[in-house]
């Protein structure tokens, strides 16, 4: 069943409508929290998904006064951009280290080169979508299968970790990132099998909606960590107290990211960098980098000075 006399299936139209609602809500949130890089990234992620759903839904259509060659290039090009941004978003938001040979840069070089030389050029030369599609699609499929194998090992290892209730949130957050990558990994495989618009849209967008829920959950959790950090500085629940204004100003001047606040709380809990890394499921070296940024912003030289200064703030 299509809509408005186009090639777009009603399921695709419904998905776009829901994404437009989410887009509007996240824009409002972004305007309220101007420093929310995470929300801004999700807004651009939503835009890319809407564009992908729209162009893959309406193209190709002989009733549209645009050459079919251009329609195919736009549809496949937007799909490629969406896939790459999908990986970038998950890497950025879910503390997933760039997998060896699967860094965003490597993926961009491989897939964009393949798109130009094995899809765009054959399509222009032979004007045959069949030739262009099947000369190109085997490369994304091969990358997708290899990517799937690569992320399986850390995902299995992650669930073998003996995480307690306190750090289950962090383990589940990373697991969510890995699992949602499956949505975009399956895209080229479905395209290779045939024209299954509804199946493709449902699978690719399923990951998006999981990420939307995950982002809301992460923001709520990180807001609780900010509140915890403020209370460490002596902030009280009585907003009218004069010292709260001073504390909020000091906190604002620190300009700590939400991740840095999580690390700062754990440092003040007396945890070692190794324990913090284990707790957050990130490398000890990553913790050390966060700590260095925290100390620099707090204008202290080391961990001992940082703890001493913040203990002083709580008095």
C-alpha positions as CSV (number, residue, x, y, z in Angstrom):
1,X,0.0,0.0,0.0
2,X,1.5,3.3,-1.1
3,X,0.7,6.9,-0.2
4,X,0.0,10.0,-2.4
5,X,0.3,8.0,-5.6
6,X,4.1,7.6,-5.0
7,X,6.3,4.5,-4.6
8,X,6.5,5.1,-0.8
9,X,4.9,2.4,1.3
10,X,2.5,3.5,4.1
11,X,4.8,1.9,6.6
12,X,7.7,4.1,5.5
13,X,5.4,7.2,5.7
14,X,4.4,6.3,9.2
15,X,8.0,5.9,10.3
16,X,8.9,9.3,8.8
17,X,5.9,10.9,10.7
18,X,7.1,9.4,14.0
19,X,10.7,10.5,13.4
20,X,9.5,14.1,12.6
21,X,7.8,14.1,16.0
22,X,10.9,12.9,17.7
23,X,13.0,15.4,15.7
24,X,10.8,18.3,17.0
25,X,11.0,17.1,20.6
26,X,14.8,16.7,20.5
27,X,15.2,20.2,18.9
28,X,13.2,21.6,21.8
29,X,15.5,19.8,24.3
30,X,18.6,21.0,22.4
31,X,17.4,24.6,22.7
32,X,17.0,24.2,26.5
33,X,20.4,22.5,26.8
34,X,22.6,24.4,24.4
35,X,25.7,22.4,25.4
36,X,24.1,19.0,24.8
37,X,26.4,17.5,22.1
38,X,24.7,14.2,22.5
39,X,21.3,15.6,21.7
40,X,22.6,17.6,18.7
41,X,24.2,14.5,17.3
42,X,21.0,12.6,17.6
43,X,19.1,15.4,15.8
44,X,21.5,15.1,12.8
45,X,21.1,11.3,13.1
46,X,17.3,11.7,12.9
47,X,17.7,14.0,9.8
48,X,19.8,11.4,8.1
49,X,17.2,8.7,8.8
50,X,14.3,10.8,7.6
51,X,16.2,11.6,4.4
52,X,17.1,7.9,3.9
53,X,13.5,6.8,4.5
54,X,12.1,9.6,2.2
55,X,14.4,9.0,-0.8
56,X,14.5,5.3,-0.6
57,X,10.8,5.4,-0.3
58,X,9.9,7.6,-3.3
59,X,12.8,6.6,-5.7
60,X,12.8,5.3,-8.3
61,X,9.6,6.7,-9.8
62,X,9.1,7.3,-13.5
63,X,6.4,9.8,-12.7
64,X,8.9,12.1,-11.0
65,X,10.5,14.5,-13.6
66,X,14.1,13.6,-12.5
67,X,16.2,11.2,-14.6
68,X,16.2,7.7,-13.1
69,X,20.0,7.7,-13.0
70,X,19.9,10.7,-10.7
71,X,17.2,9.1,-8.6
72,X,19.2,5.9,-8.1
73,X,22.4,7.9,-7.2
74,X,20.5,10.0,-4.7
75,X,18.7,7.1,-3.1
76,X,21.9,4.9,-2.7
77,X,24.1,7.9,-1.8
78,X,21.8,9.0,1.0
79,X,21.6,5.4,2.2
80,X,25.4,5.2,2.3
81,X,25.7,8.5,4.2
82,X,23.1,7.3,6.7
83,X,25.0,4.0,7.2
84,X,28.2,5.9,7.9
85,X,26.6,8.4,10.2
86,X,24.9,5.5,12.0
87,X,28.3,4.0,12.8
88,X,29.7,7.4,13.8
89,X,26.8,8.1,16.1
90,X,27.1,4.7,17.9
91,X,30.8,5.0,18.2
92,X,30.5,8.5,19.7
93,X,27.6,7.8,22.1
94,X,28.2,4.3,23.4
95,X,31.9,4.3,24.3
96,X,32.7,1.8,21.6
97,X,36.3,2.0,20.6
98,X,36.9,2.2,16.9
99,X,37.4,-1.4,16.0
100,X,40.6,-2.3,14.2
101,X,40.1,-2.0,10.4
102,X,36.6,-0.7,11.1
103,X,37.4,2.9,12.0
104,X,35.0,5.5,10.5
105,X,37.8,6.7,8.3
106,X,38.5,3.2,6.9
107,X,34.8,2.6,6.3
108,X,34.4,6.0,4.5
109,X,37.4,5.3,2.2
110,X,36.2,1.8,1.3
111,X,32.5,2.5,0.9
112,X,32.6,5.9,-0.8
113,X,35.3,4.6,-3.2
114,X,33.2,1.6,-4.0
115,X,30.1,3.7,-4.5
116,X,31.8,6.0,-7.0
117,X,33.7,3.4,-9.0
118,X,31.4,0.4,-8.8
119,X,27.9,2.1,-8.7
120,X,27.9,5.7,-10.0
121,X,30.3,5.2,-13.0
122,X,28.7,1.9,-14.2
123,X,25.2,3.4,-13.8
124,X,26.2,6.4,-15.9
125,X,28.1,4.3,-18.5
126,X,25.6,1.5,-19.0
127,X,22.4,3.1,-17.7
128,X,21.5,-0.2,-16.1
129,X,20.6,-0.3,-12.4
130,X,21.1,-4.1,-12.3
131,X,24.7,-3.9,-13.5
132,X,25.5,-1.0,-11.1
133,X,23.7,-2.5,-8.1
134,X,25.4,-5.9,-8.3
135,X,28.8,-4.6,-9.2
136,X,28.7,-2.4,-6.1
137,X,26.6,-4.2,-3.4
138,X,29.0,-7.1,-2.9
139,X,31.5,-4.7,-1.3
140,X,29.1,-3.4,1.4
141,X,27.8,-6.9,2.0
142,X,31.4,-8.2,2.5
143,X,32.1,-5.3,4.9
144,X,28.8,-5.9,6.7
145,X,29.6,-9.6,7.3
146,X,33.1,-8.9,8.4
147,X,31.8,-6.1,10.7
148,X,29.2,-8.5,12.1
149,X,31.9,-11.1,13.0
150,X,34.1,-8.4,14.5
151,X,31.5,-7.0,16.9
152,X,30.3,-10.4,18.0
153,X,33.4,-11.2,20.0
154,X,33.3,-8.0,22.2
155,X,29.6,-8.4,22.6
156,X,29.9,-11.9,23.9
157,X,32.8,-11.0,26.1
158,X,30.8,-8.1,27.5
159,X,28.0,-10.4,28.7
160,X,30.6,-12.7,30.2
161,X,31.8,-9.9,32.5
162,X,30.6,-10.3,36.1
163,X,29.0,-6.9,36.4
164,X,27.0,-6.0,39.5
165,X,23.8,-4.0,39.7
166,X,25.7,-0.8,40.2
167,X,27.5,-0.9,36.9
168,X,24.9,-2.8,34.9
169,X,23.8,0.5,33.3
170,X,27.2,1.0,31.7
171,X,27.4,-2.6,30.4
172,X,23.9,-2.4,29.0
173,X,24.7,1.0,27.3
174,X,27.6,-0.5,25.4
175,X,25.7,-3.7,24.6
176,X,22.9,-1.5,23.2
177,X,25.4,0.2,20.9
178,X,26.7,-3.1,19.6
179,X,23.3,-4.6,19.1
180,X,21.9,-1.5,17.2
181,X,24.8,-1.7,14.8
182,X,23.2,-4.9,13.6
183,X,20.3,-2.8,12.1
184,X,22.6,-1.0,9.7
185,X,24.8,-4.0,9.1
186,X,21.8,-5.9,7.7
187,X,20.9,-3.0,5.3
188,X,23.2,-4.0,2.4
189,X,22.4,-7.7,2.8
190,X,18.6,-6.9,2.4
191,X,19.3,-4.7,-0.6
192,X,21.4,-7.4,-2.2
193,X,18.5,-9.9,-1.8
194,X,16.0,-7.7,-3.7
195,X,13.6,-4.8,-3.4
196,X,12.0,-5.2,0.0
197,X,11.2,-1.7,1.1
198,X,9.1,-2.5,4.1
199,X,11.6,-5.1,5.5
200,X,14.5,-2.8,4.9
201,X,12.8,0.2,6.6
202,X,11.6,-1.8,9.6
203,X,15.0,-3.4,10.3
204,X,17.1,-0.2,9.8
205,X,14.7,2.0,11.7
206,X,14.3,-0.5,14.6
207,X,17.8,0.3,15.6
208,X,17.1,4.0,15.5
209,X,14.1,3.8,17.8
210,X,16.1,1.7,20.3
211,X,18.8,4.4,20.2
212,X,16.1,7.1,20.8
213,X,15.0,5.3,24.0
214,X,18.6,4.7,25.0
215,X,19.4,8.4,24.6
216,X,16.5,9.4,26.9
217,X,17.6,6.8,29.5
218,X,21.3,8.0,29.3
219,X,20.3,11.6,29.6
220,X,18.2,10.9,32.7
221,X,21.0,8.8,34.3
222,X,23.7,11.5,33.5
223,X,21.5,14.2,35.0
224,X,21.4,12.2,38.2
225,X,25.2,12.1,38.1
226,X,25.3,15.9,37.7
227,X,23.0,16.2,40.7
228,X,25.3,13.9,42.7
229,X,28.4,16.0,41.7
230,X,26.6,19.3,42.6
231,X,25.8,17.8,46.1
232,X,29.5,17.0,46.5
233,X,30.2,20.7,46.0
234,X,27.7,21.5,48.8
235,X,24.7,22.2,46.7
236,X,21.4,21.8,48.6
237,X,17.8,21.1,47.5
238,X,16.8,24.6,48.7
239,X,17.2,26.6,45.6
240,X,16.9,29.9,47.4
241,X,20.1,29.4,49.4
242,X,22.7,32.0,48.4
243,X,25.5,29.5,48.3
244,X,23.7,27.5,45.6
245,X,24.1,30.3,43.2
246,X,27.9,30.4,43.8
247,X,28.1,26.6,43.4
248,X,26.2,26.6,40.2
249,X,28.4,29.4,38.8
250,X,31.5,27.4,39.8
251,X,30.1,24.2,38.3
252,X,29.3,26.1,35.0
253,X,32.8,27.5,34.8
254,X,34.3,24.0,35.2
255,X,32.6,23.1,31.9
256,X,32.9,19.4,32.5
257,X,31.3,17.1,30.0
258,X,28.7,14.5,31.3
259,X,31.3,11.8,30.9
260,X,33.9,13.8,32.8
261,X,31.4,14.2,35.6
262,X,30.8,10.5,35.8
263,X,34.6,10.0,36.1
264,X,35.0,12.8,38.6
265,X,32.4,11.3,40.9
266,X,34.2,7.9,40.8
267,X,37.6,9.6,41.5
268,X,36.0,11.3,44.5
269,X,34.7,7.9,45.6
270,X,38.3,6.9,45.8
271,X,38.3,4.4,42.9
272,X,41.6,3.8,41.0
273,X,41.7,4.5,37.3
274,X,41.8,0.7,36.7
275,X,38.7,0.2,38.8
276,X,36.9,3.1,37.1
277,X,37.7,1.7,33.7
278,X,36.3,-1.7,34.8
279,X,33.3,0.0,36.2
280,X,32.5,2.0,33.1
281,X,33.7,-0.7,30.7
282,X,36.3,1.6,29.1
283,X,40.1,1.4,28.8
284,X,42.2,2.6,31.7
285,X,44.0,4.9,29.3
286,X,40.7,6.5,28.4
287,X,40.0,7.1,32.1
288,X,43.4,8.7,32.4
289,X,42.6,11.1,29.5
290,X,39.3,12.1,31.1
291,X,41.0,12.6,34.4
292,X,43.7,14.9,32.8
293,X,40.9,17.0,31.2
294,X,39.1,17.2,34.6
295,X,42.2,18.3,36.4
296,X,43.0,20.9,33.8
297,X,39.5,22.4,33.9
298,X,39.6,22.3,37.8
299,X,43.1,24.0,37.7
300,X,44.8,21.4,39.7
301,X,47.9,19.4,39.0
302,X,46.9,15.9,40.0
303,X,44.3,13.6,41.6
304,X,45.4,14.4,45.2
305,X,44.9,18.2,44.6
306,X,41.6,17.5,42.9
307,X,40.2,15.5,45.8
308,X,41.6,18.0,48.4
309,X,40.0,20.9,46.6
310,X,36.6,19.3,46.3
311,X,36.6,18.2,49.9
312,X,37.2,21.8,50.7
313,X,34.2,22.8,48.6
314,X,32.0,20.5,50.5
315,X,32.8,22.0,53.9
